[in-house]
């Protein structure tokens, strides 16, 4: 699995856990919904730490909580440059 796919999966999981849509998350994080859609549709191959931090802050979780997810324990995640 590619890292960008793992990040997308985690964001969608967090949206589901919090009962919000990705569009609502984008609004809470202060980013255009198109930015989040770029991540989901693979147009953004290198999701920045600032973007992930904004998402975490919107969800009131830490970066540790974001990455403390089974899929990130896979040492064979691939970058998708």
N, C-alpha and C positions, 0 to 999 in steps of 0.2 A: 504494500500500500504506500502511496505517496503521502508526504507530510501535509500537503495542502488538502488532501482528501480526509486525513485524520482530523485536521483542524475544523473542516466543514462538519464532519460527523459530530465533533464535540460541541460546536456551536448549536447545531440542531438539537442535540440531546439536552443542552442547557435551556434552550427555548421551550422544549417540551416539559422539562421539569418545573419551569417557572410559569407555564401556561401562557406564553406570549408568542407572537409570530416573529419571524426574522425582521419584518418591517418595523414592528414595535421595538425590538432590540436596537435596531439601527437608530431609531429616534431617541431612545434612552441613552445611547452611547454618543449622541451628537454627531452622527455621521450620515451621509446620504445613503439611502437604502440601496442605491446602485453600487456602492462600495462593498456592501455585504454580498450583494448578488454576484459581483465580480469574483469574490472568493468562492462562492458556491458553484459557479459555472466554469471555474478553472481559468478565468481570465487573469486573475491575480495569482501568480505562481509563487510569490514570495511575500507572504503575509507578515507585515511588520510587527515588532513587539509593541509598538505604540498602539496599533489597532487592537491587538489582543488585550492590552491593558485597558483601553477604553471600554471594550466589551466586558471585561471583568468588573470594572468599576460600576458599569451600568447594572450588572447583576449582583453587585455587592459581594463579590468573591475575590479571592487572591489569585495571583498567577499560579501559585502552588495548587490551588483547588482546580484551576482550569486544566493544568497538565497532569494532575493526579487522577489519571483515567487509564484504564487498562490498555487502550490502543497505543498510548505513548510509551508503554513499557517494551514495545517491540523494537529490538535493537536493529532491525532490518528495514526500518522506514526509509524510504528513498526521497531525495529531493527531486523536485520536478522542474528543473530549469529549462 
